[in-house]
C-alpha cells in the first residue's frame, strides 16, 4: 500500500513536520470504532488547564446532585471514539462563549461496571486508573483532567482529545510508515514510557490502539487501565509481577510462565513489536509463545544466528534498537 506523501513534510535541513488528518466524523459510518471493527475483520485542541480543576477526592465526585454535570462542565457527546468491555470513550464538545464557533474538545471515558463487580470494586478500579494517570504529567502522555459521575451514575474520566486518532488507525490508512516517520514516533513513545518507568509505573497494555496522535504528530500514550505501580517513591526496589495482561500480540514471552517478572520489561518488549508494526503494517505473531508457529520460527531464526527477516530488513540503528527490545 502506498504511503501518503502529505502526512509528513521534509525540509532541506533534515527536519520534518507531521500533518495528520483530523479524524472527527459526525457520521457514525465513519467513526473510529467502525473503522476499528473493519480492521479486525480483515487541529486537535489542547485542553486549557487553567479552565478545568483536577478532581482529587474520589469519594465525593461532582455529580448532578451537587449542581455539576459532565455536560455543564465539558459539553455534549458527539461521537464514540472507542468501545471496550469495561468502558466507552466519547468525544465531547463544549462551545467557547467568548470565541463564537470555537469549541473545546474532550475525550470522556465512561467506566462500565462489570458483571459481578461490586460497587466498591468498580469505584476502586476507576479511581486507581485516574490516580495513576493524573500522576503522569508529560508531553507524550495523554493529559487526564477530571473524574466525576455522569447523569446515570457512571464514573467518567475526562481527558484531552487527540484529533488524529490512534496509531492503529494511521496504520490502517497508511499501510506502513517510512523510517523517518516511524523513528520519530518511536522516540516519542520511548520518551513517554521512560517517564512512566521513572515514576515507577508500568503500562502493561502498550499497543497501537493505545498510542494517540495530535494533528501535528505529537504522540501520547493513553489508557492506564492495566497500569501497575511497580515501585513507589519511598521504595528502593521494584515489585515483581505475574499473570496475563494486555493484548496477546504485544505480550512478552515471560507472561506465559509461572515466574514473576519486571512489568517494565514487558512494556519495552511491546515497543519493539509496535515498531515492527509501524514499519511493516503487520503483526509479528499472534502471541509470543512456542505454540505459535510464527513465533517459533522467530526463535529458530534468532537461535541459528541468521536473524529474523522482518527485523533484519531494517537498516543500521533501527535494526539494532528493535533487536534490543525483542530478544
Protein Blocks (a to p, Z undefined) as FASTA:
>chain_A
ZZdfklpccdfkopacdddddfbdfbfklgmklmmmmmmmmmpcdddfklmccdfblklc
ccfknopafklmnopafbdfbdcfkbccdddddddfklojaccddddddddddehiafkl
mmmmmmmmmmmmmmpgcfkbccdfbdcddfkopacddddddfkbpfklmmmmnopacfkl
mmmmmmmmmmmmmmmmmnopafklacfklpccdfkopacdehjllgccfbdfkbcbdcdd
edjedjfklpcfklmpmbdcdfklmmmmmmmmmmmmmmnopafbfbdcfklmklmmmmmm
mmnonopfklmmpghjlmmmmmmmmZZ
